[in-house]
Amino acid sequence: MSIFEPAEVPCPACGATMTFDLVTSVNADRRPDLRISILDGTFQLAVCDGCGGTTRLPPTLVYVDVGRGQWIVTKPAAEYPDWAQLEAIARQTFELSYGPAASVPAQRIGKRMHPRIVFGWAALREKLLAAEEGVDDVLLELLKLAVLRQVSGAPLNDESELRLIDANNDVLILAWLISETEQQLSTLEVSRVALDEVAADNAVWAELRQRLTAALFVDFGRLLLEAA
């Protein structure tokens, strides 16, 4: 089920207290409207009744979409440095919910699920958009590494990230974003053919692909950190 908890947050503009329904669990099978609001950027956006100011709380939730095989622990972007520890906790949680210790029906569901952990709204939206567009998220992260190798002057630093923000039949649209604010720094278009090229080039990508396939934190950033 989708779980809502009442919360009070200060308006960033006037300081008034805003009453807010904080979502800690999203069941997209039962509430497809919540999935849509994540994709369009309106999910968990609070509006101040006094001045009209808006704020969006950092995500702390579990997203479940059995129909699309998605189970995604979502943490605030600020917790990214602790990814290794949080990935281990997420794996343990998934195993308890859908692994050998779970009920037989839950285990059957678990076999169809792809557990993930992400950090920030943009990362969650990317996973949903990739599934919608039929883009394998492992190949997508390897494609980002290929982009880094080929594009000079990429704004890669501790405050930015590269995310899929849109797609059509021929092109994937990627954007460099500020992690905390989701402010776009720049965008680039990459042909979908490039995904097939990454998938076919085992000589270059096989080992990294295997490492990401076994992970819950499927993000090229972990590969850069592990190589550092």
N, C-alpha and C positions, 0 to 999 in steps of 0.2 A: 504494500500500500504506500501511498504518498503521505508523509508525515509532516505536519505543520506545528510549529511551536511559537506561541506569542513572544514577541520581543519588543524592546523599546530602544530606539537608536536616535542620536542627536542629528538634527538637520545640519548639514555642512555649511549652509548659508546663514541661517539665523540662530542656530543653537537650540531651537525648540525640540521637544521630544516627539518623535514619530512612533506610533504604534505599528508594529510590523509583524507579519506572519512569516517566520523563518522556516524554510523548508530544509529538512534534514534527510529526507528520502523521497525520491521521485520514482513512481511506477508509471512508465510511459505507456505500457499496455492499457492501463485503466484510465490514464490521464494524458492522452495525446496532445492536449492543449498546452501542457507544461513543456513538452518536447518542442513544440512550435515556438513557445516564448523564449526558450533557450537559444534556438536558432536565430530568432529575430532580435535578440539582445534586450528583451523587455523583462525577462525572468528575474525576480527578486529585486526589482527596481522600486524603491519607495519614494513617494512624493509627499512633500510637506504640505499640510493643509493651510499653514499660515502664509508661507512665502512662495510656495510652488517649487522650491528647490528639490533636487533629486539626489539620491545616493543609492549605490548598489553594494550590498554587503559582500565581502569575500565568500566564496563558496565553501561549505563544509557539508557534504552530502554524499549519499550513494544513489547513483542513477541506475535503474534496472529497466531493460527493454528486452523481454524474453523473445518477442517476435523477431527482433533484429540481432539477437545473440549478444547483447551488450550489458555488461556489469561494470560500472565505472565509479571508483572512489574518487571524489573530487575534493581537493584541498586548496587553500589559498595559495596564490602565486608566491607569497612571502615564505612559504614553507618548503619551497623547492630545494634549498640547500640540504634538507633532511630527507631527500628522496629515497635513499637506500633503506633507511630505517622504516619509513612509512610504507615503502613497497613491501617489505617483509611482513608488516602488520596487515596490510591489505590482502596479501596472499594467504595468511593464516585465517583471516576472516572469511575469505571465499571458500577455503577448504572446510571450515566449520559449517558454512551455510549450504554448500553444494558438493562437498567431498565425501569421503568414506564414512565420516561420522554423522552425516546428514541422513534424512529419511530417503527411502528408495525413490519416491517421486522427485524429491529435490535433486538427487544425484542424476536422474535422467535429464532434468533441466540443465544442470551444471555442465553436462557433456556438450550442450549446444551453445554454451556461453563463452565469451572471450573476455576474461577479467582484465581490467586495466586500472591504473591510477594516473590521474592528471593533476596539474597545478594551474588554477586560474580558470576564469570563464572562457577565455579564448581557446584554451586547450580542450575544454569539454565540448565547446561548440564545434571544434575541428573534428573530434571523433564522431559526433553525430552527423556532420556534413559529409565526412568521408564515407560513412556507412550509407548515407542517402545516395551518394554518387557512385557507389560501387568501387571505391578506392581502398585498396588494402593498406591499412595504416602502417604496416611494417615497410612496405615498398615506398610509401610516402615519405617516411623519415629518411630512408636511404637516398631518395630523390633530393631531399633537402641537402644532404651531404654533398651530392653531386653538384648542386647549385652553388654551394659554398666554394667548391673547388674551381668553378668556372667563372663566377661573378666576382669582380674585384670591388673593393670598397664596401663590402657588406657590413651593415651596422651591428655586428655581433659583439655583445658585451653582457655584463651581468644583469642589465636592466631590460634587455630586449629579447624577442623570440620571433621565430619565423613560423607563420601559421597559414594553413589553407583557409581562405575566406569565401571562395566562390568557385564555381566550375560550370562548364558546359560540355557538350559532346566532344569537343576538340581540345579544350584548354583548361588547365588548372590555374587559378589565380591565387598567388601567395602574397602575403604582406608581412613586412617587418613591423612589429608592434612593441610598444612599451608594456611590459608584463603587468604592472600594477594598474595602469589606466586604460589599456587597450588602444591607446592612441596610435594611429598608423603613421609610420615614418616613410615608408615607400612600398610600392607593389611591383610585382613582376608576373608575367604570364609564362607558363611552361606547358609545352604540348603533352597531351596524355600519352603520346607515343613514347615519351621519355620514361614513363613507368614500365612499359614493356621492355625497353632497353635495359633498365636496371634489373628487371626480373630475369632476363636472358643472360646477363653478364655474370656468370658464376665465378669467373676468375677474379673479379674485383670485389663482388658483394656477398659471396656465399657465406663467409665466416661471420660478417657483421649481421647478415640476415638471420643466421641461426641464433645469434645472441639476442637479437631483438624479439624473435619469435618465442623464445623461452621466457621473456620478461613480462612483467605487468606494467612497468613504466616504459612504454614504447615511445621513445623520444630520442632524437639524434643528440640532444644535449647530454644524455648519459654517456654516449660513446665518446664525446669530446672530453668529458670529465674523467672517464676511465683511462683515456689515453694520456691525460696530463701527468 
